[in-house]
Amino acid sequence: MGSAGRGWVWLGALLGALTFGLALGDGCPAAGDVRFDLGEAALARIDGTPGVGVAIGTIENGKTAVVLRGESGTAVKLGRDTIFEIGSVTKTFTGLLLAEMAGRGEVRLDQPIQELLPKDVTAPAHGGRQITLLDLATQSSGLPRLPDNLAPNDPNDPYAKYDDARLFEFLSRYRPTRDAGAQYEYSNLGVGLLGRLLALRAGEGYEALLRERVLGRLEMYATGVASTPAMRAHLAAGHDADGNPVPGWTFDALSGAGGLRSSLADMLRYLGAVMSADEPLGPAARIAEQPRRDAFPGARIGLLWNTNVADGIVWHNGQTAGFHAFIGFSSDRTRGIVVLSNAPLALDDLAQHWLDPAVALVPALRTLPIDREALGAYAGTYDLGGTRLVFTREGDRLYAKLGEQPRFRVYPYAPDAFFWKVVDARVTFTVVGGKATSLVLHQGGRDFAAARSAD
């Protein structure tokens, strides 16, 4: 649902607001890059796919602008009130809740999670080092990305039935392989647990707590885990990267990791609130955004917020099976942007480039036709620094699966070269005698070589 380690950003990376009465208009170019047009760039990423749209909101020096391109996938026109799944952008709300509750003295950042769990649940530990709330919020708890007892009844809705009983059963038997705080490792489980612990401490559900402490105070009435009738009337239809409709996701115990839906209007209220130093949430936002530990290459992490080392941009992305989201703002808090889409498309570079023109835009790639039998040359397992990268062919399609992450389709754009639509990543194969012997994964400005394993 958001960012991943080692520079890979998968499933917003899963499985990533103000009522100031400011004028709304069309998108404006990034300072220093007058040729860049957000609307045209977004339209190019949609590439004419029916039912797919992008909603973008910006705040620049106190002025708000909105860009809408494409469709909602329903009979309702794409607009500021259209509801999207925001995936791991939910994590920033959970980080803000932690900062707010710590500011009240209700919890401590260095508080061991054992103190907040039910008495019959044992928190995992390694080497005598207990997991703290700060470890969960900085993605360095030592917990895995997902629990091994997720076991969804419906693979199209993987988090729906994961309740407290399963979560606490997993925690009581799991044995970490390293100390908490030792290493960044993206964990939807860890952040979902954080949201659940804060709710337990407050004596109410995660959504109720979030509505009391954040959503209600910002008048974000079109945001929630459970959709209201008004939200359902404006819900966009999710699509996969090929433009096929896909069902939405629902959450239970792990809601704090990726369970929120929201509108562009509400997310602009939220963006404005976290950019501001003023009440009601400015002070807590400053605590949440403060970088505290190293994250993936080129970034540090606060209470779930990522900060680019190079330019100080503060951000998070999110992704579910049918949606993508991004929120970020400049280091001086004069420029901020929200991007929402009802397809899992790679859009983060558009937002980062708008915030800082020095951030390169991803080159536009077009799918080329390829003989279905030729795809068999690439199918196989490749050793990517100890992680398995597996390519499988199904008919005229090639799919890639990294480690325990979900698999995604890859698309040919040049001889022996493919790209992902769900993330800014490409792969180039070396083929000898009609069979790929190695590959190079290109992502985040880095190249990762991998040799083919024995099939």
Residue, then its C-alpha position, 0 to 999 in steps of 0.5 A: m500500500g505504499s513505499a518499500g525499502r531498498g528504493w523499490v516503491w510497490l503497492g503504495a507500494l501492498l500491498g500511500a485540506l482546508t476550509f480557507g475559501l481560496a479560489l479554485g482554478d486550473g493547474c499551474p506550472a511548477a516554478g522554474d518549469v513553465r513548460f510543465d502542465l499537470g493536466e496534460a501530464a496526467l492525461a498522458r498517464i491515463d492514455g485514454t483508458p475508459g473509466v480512469g481519471v486523475a484528480i489533482g489539487t495544489i496549494e501554492n502560497g495560499k492559493t488552491a488549484v484543482v486539475l481534473r482529467g479523465e473519468s470516475g468510471t461511474a455515471v457521476k462526473l469526476g470532481r472534487d467530491t469524487i471518493f477514492e481509496i487512498g491506500s497507504v496515505t492513510k499511514t500519515f493519518t495514523g502518524l498524526l494520531l500518534a503525534e497528537m496523542a503523544g502531545r496530550g501525554e496519552v502515549r509516549l513515543d518510546q513506549p513499549i507496545q506491550e504496555l498497550l496490548p491486551k494482557d493475554v497478548t505477548a509482544p514480539a521481541h528480539g535480543g531483549r529489545q522491545i518494540t516501541l511505538l516509535d519503531l512502528a511509526t518509523q517502519s523499523s519494528g522488525l515485523p514483516r510486511l504482512p502477517d503469515n495468517l492474513a489468509p484472505n477468503d477473497p484474494n481481491d479483498p485481502y484485508a477484509k477479515y483480518d480481525d483482532a483475534r488473528l492479529f493478536e495470535f500472530l503477535s504472540r507467536y512471531r519471533p523477529t530476526r533482528d532487534a527493533g529499530a535496527q533496520y528500515e523495513y516497510s510493514n503494513l502489519g506494523v502500521g496497522l498494529l500502531g493504529r490498533l494500539l492507539a485505538l485501544r489506548a483511547g478506548e474506541g475504534y480506529e475510525a472513531l478516534l480518527r474522526e474525533r481527533v482529526l477528521g471532525r476538527l478539519e471538517m473532513y466529512a467525506t473521509g472514512v474507513a466505512s463509506t457513508p451513503a453520501m460517500r458511496a454515491h460519489l465513489a469512483a470505480g477502481h481499475d487495474a493497470d490494464g483498465n479493467p474494473v476491480p473491487g474495492w478493499t475493506f479493512d478491519a484490524l489493519s485499517g490504520a495502514g491503508g483503510l481510508r477513502s477520501s475526496l480531493a476536497d477533503m484531502l486539500r483540507y488535510l494537506g493545508a492543515v499539515m502544511s500549516a503551523d497553526e491549530p488545530l493540528g499544526p503542532a502535532a503535524r510538526i512532530a509527525e513530519q520531523p525526520r527521525r531515522d533513515a528510510f530507503p535510499g535518499a529518504r528519512i522517515g518521521l512518524l510515517w512521513n517520508t522526507n527526501v534528503a536532497d530537497g526536503i520534500v515531505w510526502h507519502n504515497g498509497q496504492t490499492a488494487g484499483f487506486h493510487a494516491f500521493i500527498g506531499f509538500s515542499s520543505d518551506r511549506t509554501r507548495g503542496i500537492v495531492v494526486l488521486s487516481n482510480a487506477p494504480l498508475a505511476l504518478d508520483d513523479l508528476a507530483q514530485h516534479w511539480l514540487d521540485p522541477a529538479v526531480a526528473l519526470v518518468p519518460a513516457l513508454r508505449t507498449l509494443p506488440i510481442d509474440r506470445e511465444a517469445l514471452g517464454a524466454y523471460a519466464g523464470t526466477y531471478d536472484l535479486g540480492g537474496t530476494r526472488l524476482v519471479f516472471t511468469r507467462e500467461g497467454d500473451r502476458l508477462y507477470a512479475k512478482l518480487g518476494e512476498q509482494p503481489r504480482f503485477r503485469v509488465y509491458p514490453y516497450a523495447p526488445d528484451a525490455f519491459f516496464w511496470k505501469v503500477v510503479d516507475a520501474r523497468v527491467t532489461f533482460t539478457v537473452v542467450g540462445g532463446k532464453a534469458t540468463s540475467l536481468v537488470l532492474h531499473q528503479g529509483g535511479r539505480d540499477f539492480a542486477a540479477a542472475r537467473s536461478a536454476d529453474 
